[in-house]
Amino acid sequence: DIYNNVEKLDGIAPCHKLIVLFASHNRIKNWDEIAKLAPLSEMKSVLLIGNPIYNDRNPEDVHPMIVKRVPQLEQCDGKMVSSYCRKIAEEMD
């Protein structure tokens, strides 16, 4: 099920105090949209599962791709970002 048909995170930049973003089961398919969260220094947790960026992959495989773009995250899809996940993210091109 699609919840809100959100495809883009345009307009999120002024939300500099945003800590948690629930955007699961939408239509986010472009990694540039996830990168828009990086400047939000208070951002600690995102729920993005069910978006096309997952492309039917295991969430554990996608989390490093999210953390690479938003390194300040502490949680991704309700799971703590492990040191292993962070290491994989840092090693990605």
Sequence and secondary structure as in RCSB ss.txt:
>XXXX:A:sequence
DIYNNVEKLDGIAPCHKLIVLFASHNRIKNWDEIAKLAPLSEMKSVLLIGNPIYNDRNPEDVHPMIVKRVPQLEQ
CDGKMVSSYCRKIAEEMD
>XXXX:A:secstr
  SS     TT TT TT  EEE  SS    HHHHHTTTT TT  EEE TTSGGGTT  HHHHHHHHHHHSTT SE
ETTEE  HHHHHHHHH  
